[in-house]
């Protein structure tokens, strides 16, 4: 099979990890937004913990 340059014969692959019946686009986008917010919150918490730990080290020394 040689490359013909025609993209119409390519298979479409759904990378959402879900069946089309499970969720619609709106629910998928909402879930992705919630996950992004959760990751952002976790980054903020980790940064705050590092700052507190560094501050405590300077108090001890």
Kinemage of the C-alpha trace (Angstrom):
@kinemage 1
@onewidth
@group {chain A} dominant
@subgroup {mainchain}
@vectorlist {calphas} color= white
{ca unk a 1} P 0.000 0.000 0.000
{ca unk a 2} L 1.524 3.278 -1.104
{ca unk a 3} L 0.751 6.765 0.088
{ca unk a 4} L -1.650 8.362 -2.333
{ca unk a 5} L -1.797 11.774 -0.646
{ca unk a 6} L -5.558 11.427 -0.204
{ca unk a 7} L -6.489 12.048 3.451
{ca unk a 8} L -10.056 10.769 2.995
{ca unk a 9} L -9.075 7.121 3.421
{ca unk a 10} L -7.510 7.672 6.859
{ca unk a 11} L -9.227 6.166 9.884
{ca unk a 12} L -10.612 8.548 12.466
{ca unk a 13} L -9.412 7.764 15.970
{ca unk a 14} L -11.247 9.000 19.048
{ca unk a 15} L -8.693 9.783 21.745
{ca unk a 16} L -11.292 10.758 24.352
{ca unk a 17} L -11.269 7.326 25.952
{ca unk a 18} L -15.017 7.058 25.907
{ca unk a 19} L -17.757 5.661 23.779
{ca unk a 20} L -19.876 8.107 21.818
{ca unk a 21} L -22.941 7.033 23.795
{ca unk a 22} L -21.361 7.661 27.183
{ca unk a 23} L -20.947 11.421 27.107
{ca unk a 24} L -21.614 14.192 24.732
{ca unk a 25} L -19.165 16.926 23.817
{ca unk a 26} L -20.428 19.364 26.445
{ca unk a 27} L -19.917 16.937 29.317
{ca unk a 28} L -16.455 16.007 28.051
{ca unk a 29} L -15.408 19.667 27.903
{ca unk a 30} L -16.803 20.300 31.386
{ca unk a 31} L -14.894 17.307 32.773
{ca unk a 32} L -11.674 18.502 31.122
{ca unk a 33} L -12.187 21.969 32.615
{ca unk a 34} L -12.691 20.507 36.091
{ca unk a 35} L -9.546 18.398 35.758
{ca unk a 36} L -7.512 21.436 34.620
{ca unk a 37} L -8.788 23.425 37.602
{ca unk a 38} L -7.897 20.584 39.948
{ca unk a 39} L -4.365 20.352 38.540
{ca unk a 40} L -3.959 24.131 38.846
{ca unk a 41} L -5.121 24.029 42.471
{ca unk a 42} L -2.673 21.205 43.223
{ca unk a 43} L 0.203 23.214 41.677
{ca unk a 44} L -0.696 26.199 43.858
{ca unk a 45} L -0.830 24.012 46.966
{ca unk a 46} L 2.548 22.470 46.184
{ca unk a 47} L 4.111 25.878 45.566
{ca unk a 48} L 2.727 27.176 48.861
{ca unk a 49} L 4.088 24.130 50.700
{ca unk a 50} L 7.555 24.672 49.228
{ca unk a 51} L 7.527 28.334 50.263
{ca unk a 52} L 6.498 27.406 53.811
{ca unk a 53} L 9.208 24.748 54.015
{ca unk a 54} L 11.906 27.165 52.813
{ca unk a 55} L 10.695 29.781 55.289
{ca unk a 56} L 10.843 27.217 58.127
{ca unk a 57} L 14.404 26.265 57.166
{ca unk a 58} L 15.503 29.903 57.463
{ca unk a 59} L 13.791 30.217 60.853
{ca unk a 60} L 15.681 27.202 62.192
{ca unk a 61} L 19.085 28.387 60.957
